[in-house]
Amino acid sequence: MYVIGTAGHVDHGKSTLVEALTGINPDRLREEQRRGMTIELGFAWMQLPSGRDISLVDVPGHERFIKQMLAGVSGFDAALLVIAADESMMPQTREHLAIIELLEIPRGIVVVTKADMVDPAWLPLVVDDIRLQLADSRMAEAPLVVVSAKTGLGMDELRAALDTLIDSLAAPTKLDEPARLWVDRVFSMDGFGAVVTGTLQAGSLQVGDEVEVLPRGLRARIRGLQMHRQKLQQAAPGARVAINLAGVSHHDIARGDLIVLPSTIQPTDRIDVRLTLASVAPRPLAQGMQVDVFVGAAETAARVTLLDCDAIGPGEHGYAQLHLAHTLPLWRGDRVVLRQPSPSMTLAGGRVIDTHPLRHRRFRSEVIERLQALERASPADLCWAAVRGTAMRIEQLAHVTHLDVARVQQTIDQMTTVRQLGDGWVLDAVYADGLLVQAEKALDGYKTRNPLRIGMPREDVRRRLGIEPGVFDALIVHAWQGVLERCGDGLLRRVGAMVTLTGTQQQLVDAALTALRRQAYAPPPTGLDRELQQFLVGSGHIIEIAEDVAFVQTAWQEMTAWVLTTIDDAGSVTVGQFRDRFGTTRKYALAVLEYLDDKKITRRRDDVRVRF
C-alpha cells in the first residue's frame, strides 16, 4: 500500500482534486466546508486503472496551517504538487516544495489545476513557466498533467500517471524494523472508544497486539484495525490505518504520539542529525540557534549544536546535535524538518543518525568519523560506530544499531576491530588492549606500595578502569587469561606475581601459624603487623573474622561444616552448642556465628541460628 499526498498553495484546488479522483470529500470539518478552505489533514482512497488501491492525504495550503501539513507529509511515498493554472507558483507552493525536498520524498507528479479558469492558449505558457521555476528542484523531471476537476479534463491522464508513478516506487521493506505509527488524528466512536489514525511506517500490527503510546508510556490493546473502512487482521508497512484501542481514552492520546510494540523504542531528548539547509532558506542555520523540530506528526522546540561548522548556508550540509525540549520516540533514519519559530519559516531538513548519542564537543574528528560511519549505515559501520571506544552487550548493540541480534552477531564475527568476550560482551579491540595496560599499571603500582599483599582488590582495579562489573569479569575470565589472575578473596594479580618474605618475616609468620594451630578453636592474637597479617589472609593460610580473631583454614572449615550439618540435622544451632562442641569460649563461638550471619550463610532467629 502506498500513500500519495497533496502539496501546494491555498485555494489551488487540492481538496477538489482529491474529491474528483476518489469521490470522497477530504474536508470533513464543518468549518472547512463552510469556509471552503482546508484546515486539517484530510484522507481518502481510490482504485487505480490497474486495480491497485492507494491512500490519499490532503494537506492544508495556508501558511497558518503549515504545522498540520508537516504532520501529514512525513508519511508520503510520493507527492502531487498542485499548482493552479490561474496563479502559477505561489509562496506556499515553494515552501511545500522545499519541505518535500528536505524530507526526500522520492517521486511526484506536478498537477496543474483549474485549467478551465484560463484561456487554452495560455496553458502552454503557464506550463513552461512552471517547468522553468521547478528546474532546480526534485520535481524538475516529474510528470506534469494539466487537469480541470470541474470539467474532467486530464483526470484520466492523471489516474494513468498515478499508476505509472506507483510502478516506479520501491515496495515497502521495513518488516524487520519495530512497528511504528505516528498518530495524526485521534477521536472516539460510540461503542468502540479511542481510535487513532496514521501511516504505519514500519513493522506490522495485528488485532490483539499490546501496544505502547510514546512518549506517554501508556499501554493499550488493539481491538480492531481498518484500512479504507475495511476490517484488517494485520496491517503491513505503508498502510494507512485506523486503530481502535482498548484500555485508553482518546483524551489521553494526541497527534504526535507514536504507537509501537512495548519496549521497542526509548524516547530521547538528544539526537545527532545530518542537516541540509533549504535553498530558499532566508538565513543560515547558526550555532546555538533555537528552532522548532518536526518529525513524523510530532513537534518540539530544540537548540542546535553544529558539530563541523559555525553555520550552514542555503543548500549546504552539516552535522548537528539537536537538544530537544521534550522527549520524542525516534528511530535512526527518521526525517526531521527544522523551522524558525518567529517569523515562522522552514529552514532545514535532515535524517536522524543517532537517537541516543553522548553530548558531543564541537569540531572533534572522532565524532564526525563516527557520524559518517553511522550515516553509511552498513551493518559493520553501524556496529563499529556504536562500540568504538567502549563495551556493550550484543543485545544492547542490536538496540543501538536497530539491527536484530542474529545480524549483529553475524556482522561482528567478521570484524577485526572488535573483540568478543563470553557472557555476550563486545568491545572495541583497541579499547580492550588499553584496559589491560591500565590494569597492569594499577597492579604494578599497588605491588610497589604493598609488597606483602598477594593481590590488589578486584573492585579497586575495576573502579580505576571505570568499567561496569559485567565487562570487567568477562575480561578477567575470557581476555586476560595468562596475563592476570584472581587470587585470594576478591583479589587480582599478574600471573606469577609472588610475595617473597625475608628470613625474619618468615620466622614471624611460622611462629604465628604454630600458635594458631595449637589453640585452633580459641586462637590468640597473631602479634603480626598489619601487612604480615594481610599476607596470611591473602595467601589463604588464615581467615580473619573480627579484630584479633583469626582461624587457620583447617579449623575454620571444620567449624563451618559442623554448624551447617547440625542445622540440617537438628534444624538449628545455639552459641552454647558451638562452645561445648569445640571447647572454646562464648567470645569465639559468638564471633563465628555472627560472621556466618554477615555472610548470609546463617541467620539468627531468637536465640538460635538457622540456614539463611
URBEL-V811813 format. One record per backbone hydrogen bond with DSSP energy under -0.5 kcal/mol. CO is the residue of the C=O (numbers start at 1). NH is the residue of the N-H. Records with the same first field share a line. If there is no record, write none. Layout:
BEGIN
CO=NH ; NH
END
This chain:
BEGIN
2=4 ; 55
3=77 ; 78
4=57
5=80
7=82
9=12
13=17
14=18
15=19
16=20
17=21
18=22
19=23
24=26
26=28
29=33
30=34
31=35
32=36 ; 37
42=58
44=56
46=48 ; 54
48=51
52=48
53=2
54=46
55=4
56=44
57=6
58=42
61=10
62=65
63=66
65=69
66=70
67=71
68=72
69=72 ; 73
70=74
72=75
73=76
77=107
78=5
79=81 ; 109
80=7 ; 82
81=111
83=113
84=87 ; 88
90=93 ; 94
91=95
92=96
93=97
94=98
95=99
96=100
97=101
98=102
99=103
100=105
101=104
107=79
108=143
109=81 ; 111
110=112 ; 145
111=83 ; 113
112=147
113=85
114=117
115=118
119=122 ; 123
120=124
122=125 ; 126
123=127
124=128
125=129
126=130
127=131
128=132
129=133
130=134
132=135
134=137
137=140
139=142
143=110
145=112 ; 147
147=115
148=152
152=155
153=148
154=158
155=159
156=160
157=161
158=162
159=163
160=164
161=165
162=166
163=167
164=168
165=168 ; 169
166=169
174=177 ; 203
179=261
180=201 ; 202
181=259
182=184
183=256
185=197
187=195
189=192 ; 193
193=189
194=245
195=187
196=243
197=184 ; 185
198=200 ; 241
199=182 ; 201
200=238
202=180
205=235
206=209
209=222
210=262
211=220
212=214 ; 260
213=217 ; 218
214=258
218=213
220=211
221=223 ; 246
222=208
224=244
225=232
226=242
227=230
230=227
232=225
233=207
235=205
236=239
239=200 ; 241
241=198
242=226 ; 244
243=196 ; 245
244=223 ; 224
245=194
246=221
248=194
249=252
250=253
254=257
257=183
258=214 ; 260
259=181
260=212
261=264
265=267
268=328
269=324
271=322
272=353 ; 354
273=275 ; 320
274=351
275=318
276=349
277=315
278=281
284=286
285=312
286=289
289=304
291=302
292=339
293=300
294=337
295=298
298=295
300=293
301=325
302=291
303=323
304=288 ; 306
305=321
307=363
310=287
311=313
312=285
313=316
316=277
318=275
319=307 ; 308
320=273
321=305 ; 323
322=271 ; 324
323=303
328=268 ; 330
331=334
334=352
335=296
336=350
337=294
338=347 ; 348
339=292
340=345
345=340
347=278
348=338
349=276
350=336
351=274
352=333
354=272
358=360
361=364
363=365
364=368
365=369
366=370
367=371
368=372
369=373
370=374
371=375
372=376
373=377
378=382
379=383
380=384
381=385
382=386
383=387
384=388
387=390 ; 428
390=428
392=426
393=397
394=398
395=399
396=400
397=401
398=402 ; 403
404=408
405=409
406=410
407=411
408=412
409=413
411=414
412=415
417=429
419=427
421=424
422=425
424=394
425=421
426=392
427=419
428=432
429=433
430=434
431=435
432=436
433=437
434=438
435=439
436=440
437=441
438=442
439=443
440=444
441=445
442=446
443=447
444=448
445=449
446=450
450=453
456=492
457=460 ; 461
458=462
459=463
460=464
461=465
462=466 ; 467
468=472
469=473
470=474
471=475
472=476
473=477
474=478 ; 479
475=479 ; 480
480=483 ; 484
483=495
485=493
487=491
488=490
490=458
491=487
492=456
493=485
494=497
496=498
498=500
499=501
502=506
503=507
504=508
505=509
506=510
507=511
508=512
509=513
510=514
511=515
512=516
513=517
514=518
515=519
517=520
519=522
529=533
530=534
531=535
532=536
533=537
534=538
535=539
536=541 ; 542
537=540
541=553
543=545 ; 551
546=549
549=545 ; 546
551=543
552=556
553=557
554=558
555=559
556=560
557=561
558=562
559=563
560=564
561=565
562=566
563=567
564=568
565=569
566=570 ; 571
567=571
573=609
574=578
575=579
576=580
577=581
578=582
579=583 ; 584
585=589
586=590
587=591
588=592
589=593
590=594
591=595
592=596
593=597
594=598
595=599
596=601 ; 602
597=600
601=612
603=610
605=608
608=605
609=573
610=603
END
